[in-house]
């Protein structure tokens, strides 16, 4: 949902948190269907780090979970800490 309450919906991904608007724009730009797990992790990481750098309330890194039929891969991202 944007600042005036209009729904923002996509079929391929979901974003949430304090930098939702930034994340939505980054993901719309960088996401491609049928990405390999490593490519998807890199895309998620770049979207997260670029988005939190533009939001004063966000930061301190993130956990990225890539879910595939073979299992779940989890990795921690370190972000700015100011």
C-alpha positions in Angstrom: 0.0 0.0 0.0 1.4 3.4 -0.8 1.3 6.6 1.3 -2.3 7.4 0.4 -3.6 3.9 0.8 -3.7 2.7 -2.8 -2.8 -0.9 -3.2 0.5 -1.9 -4.8 0.3 -5.4 -6.0 2.6 -7.6 -8.1 2.3 -11.3 -9.2 5.9 -12.2 -8.8 7.2 -10.9 -5.4 6.1 -9.3 -2.1 7.9 -6.5 -0.3 7.4 -5.3 3.3 9.1 -3.1 5.9 10.0 0.5 6.4 11.4 1.0 2.9 8.6 -0.7 1.0 8.3 2.0 -1.7 12.0 1.8 -2.4 12.0 -2.0 -2.4 9.0 -2.2 -4.7 10.7 0.1 -7.3 14.0 -1.8 -7.1 12.4 -5.2 -7.4 10.2 -4.1 -10.3 13.4 -3.0 -12.1 15.7 -5.9 -11.3 13.5 -9.0 -10.9 13.2 -11.4 -13.9 11.1 -14.6 -13.9 12.8 -18.0 -13.7 16.1 -16.8 -12.2 18.6 -19.3 -10.9 19.0 -19.4 -7.1 22.3 -17.6 -7.1 21.1 -14.9 -9.4 18.0 -14.5 -7.3 20.1 -14.1 -4.2 22.2 -11.5 -5.8 19.2 -9.6 -7.1 17.5 -9.7 -3.7 20.7 -8.5 -2.0 21.2 -5.6 -4.4 17.5 -4.6 -4.0 17.7 -4.7 -0.3 20.9 -2.9 0.2 20.1 -0.2 -2.4 16.6 0.4 -0.8 17.8 0.6 2.8 20.5 3.1 1.8 17.7 5.5 0.7 15.6 5.1 3.9 16.6 6.8 7.2 14.7 4.2 9.3 16.2 1.1 7.7 19.6 -0.5 7.9 21.7 -3.0 9.9 21.5 -5.7 7.3 19.0 -8.5 6.5 18.5 -12.2 6.3 17.9 -13.5 2.7 16.1 -16.8 2.4 16.0 -18.4 -1.1 13.4 -21.2 -1.2 13.8 -23.9 -3.9 12.4 -27.4 -4.3 15.7 -28.7 -3.0 15.6 -26.7 0.2 16.1 -23.3 1.8 19.3 -21.3 1.6 19.7 -18.6 4.2 22.4 -15.9 4.2 23.0 -12.8 6.3 23.6 -9.4 4.6 25.6 -6.7 6.5 24.3 -3.2 5.8 25.2 0.2 7.0 25.1 0.7 10.8 24.5 4.3 11.3 
